[in-house]
Amino acid sequence: MKHEATFFVIYIAEAHPDDGWQTDSNEQEGIRLRQHTTSDERRAAAQSCATKLKLSIPTLLDNMDDAANNAFSAWPERIYIVNKFGIIHYRGGRGPFDFHPTEARTSLVDLLGPKPD
């Protein structure tokens, strides 16, 4: 059995835009983004985020109609694990307060099964 997983970040609508619900921590860190109104704006924000966070996994963009966000109730952040058949194996709580990466890791290990000797 092959043991592998593919990881993605899906960049959705801005959670704390400066023309919306801006947070004190974003202000302190100089993070100032307006809510995206075009795909190019969303792409630029996603690229900036990936660069600043030094992400090594691919970042995908939600469409401007927010289809992924709506389908997965992703705002402001959420972890999903989807099996190879497209069935949700794990649905994490909404971040940041119900965001549990360790719980997601346990679920992923469960999905992949034991490692071969």
C-alpha positions as CSV (number, residue, x, y, z in Angstrom):
1,M,0.0,0.0,0.0
2,K,1.4,3.4,-1.0
3,H,1.4,5.9,1.9
4,E,1.1,9.4,0.7
5,A,-1.1,12.5,0.9
6,T,-1.3,15.7,-1.2
7,F,-1.7,18.9,0.7
8,F,-3.1,22.2,-0.5
9,V,-4.0,25.6,0.9
10,I,-7.1,27.0,-0.7
11,Y,-7.0,30.8,-0.4
12,I,-10.5,32.1,0.1
13,A,-12.0,35.6,0.8
14,E,-9.9,37.8,3.1
15,A,-10.9,37.1,6.7
16,H,-9.7,40.5,8.1
17,P,-9.7,43.1,5.3
18,D,-8.9,46.6,6.2
19,D,-12.2,47.7,4.5
20,G,-14.0,45.2,6.8
21,W,-13.2,43.6,10.1
22,Q,-9.5,44.5,10.6
23,T,-7.9,43.1,13.7
24,D,-5.4,44.8,16.0
25,S,-2.8,42.1,15.4
26,N,-3.0,42.7,11.7
27,E,-2.5,46.5,12.3
28,Q,0.5,45.8,14.5
29,E,2.0,43.5,11.9
30,G,1.3,45.9,9.1
31,I,-1.0,43.5,7.3
32,R,-3.4,45.7,5.3
33,L,-5.4,44.0,2.5
34,R,-8.7,45.1,1.1
35,Q,-11.3,42.5,0.3
36,H,-10.6,41.1,-3.2
37,T,-12.9,42.2,-6.0
38,T,-11.0,40.4,-8.8
39,S,-9.2,37.1,-9.3
40,D,-6.0,39.1,-9.9
41,E,-6.3,40.7,-6.5
42,R,-7.0,37.4,-4.8
43,R,-4.0,35.8,-6.6
44,A,-1.7,38.6,-5.5
45,A,-2.9,38.3,-1.9
46,A,-2.4,34.5,-2.0
47,Q,1.1,34.8,-3.4
48,S,2.0,37.4,-0.8
49,C,0.7,35.1,1.9
50,A,2.5,32.0,0.7
51,T,5.7,34.0,0.4
52,K,5.5,35.6,3.8
53,L,4.6,32.4,5.5
54,K,7.2,30.4,3.5
55,L,4.6,27.8,2.5
56,S,6.1,24.8,0.7
57,I,2.7,23.4,-0.3
58,P,0.7,24.6,-3.3
59,T,-1.8,27.4,-2.8
60,L,-5.0,27.2,-4.8
61,L,-7.5,30.0,-5.3
62,D,-11.2,30.0,-4.5
63,N,-13.3,31.5,-7.3
64,M,-14.6,35.0,-6.9
65,D,-18.1,33.4,-6.3
66,D,-16.5,31.8,-3.2
67,A,-17.7,28.3,-4.2
68,A,-15.1,26.4,-2.2
69,N,-15.7,28.6,0.9
70,N,-19.4,28.1,0.6
71,A,-19.2,24.3,0.0
72,F,-16.8,23.7,2.9
73,S,-17.8,26.5,5.3
74,A,-14.1,27.4,5.2
75,W,-14.2,30.9,6.6
76,P,-11.9,32.0,8.3
77,E,-9.9,28.8,8.2
78,R,-10.5,25.1,8.4
79,I,-8.7,21.8,7.9
80,Y,-10.3,19.1,5.7
81,I,-9.0,15.6,4.8
82,V,-10.6,14.1,1.7
83,N,-9.9,10.5,0.8
84,K,-9.0,9.4,-2.7
85,F,-12.7,8.8,-3.6
86,G,-13.5,12.5,-2.8
87,I,-15.3,11.6,0.5
88,I,-14.6,13.8,3.5
89,H,-12.6,11.8,6.1
90,Y,-12.1,14.7,8.5
91,R,-13.7,18.0,8.9
92,G,-12.0,20.3,11.4
93,G,-13.6,23.0,13.4
94,R,-13.5,26.7,12.3
95,G,-10.2,28.4,13.2
96,P,-8.6,29.8,15.0
97,F,-10.5,28.8,18.2
98,D,-11.6,25.3,17.1
99,F,-8.6,24.6,14.9
100,H,-6.8,21.4,16.0
101,P,-3.9,20.4,13.7
102,T,-2.9,17.5,16.0
103,E,-6.4,16.1,15.7
104,A,-6.2,16.4,11.9
105,R,-2.8,14.6,11.9
106,T,-4.3,11.7,13.9
107,S,-7.2,11.5,11.4
108,L,-4.7,11.5,8.4
109,V,-2.6,8.7,10.0
110,D,-5.8,6.7,10.5
111,L,-6.8,7.2,6.9
112,L,-3.4,6.2,5.5
113,G,-3.2,3.1,7.7
114,P,-0.1,1.6,9.3
115,K,3.2,2.1,7.7
116,P,4.8,-0.9,6.1
117,D,7.8,-2.4,7.9
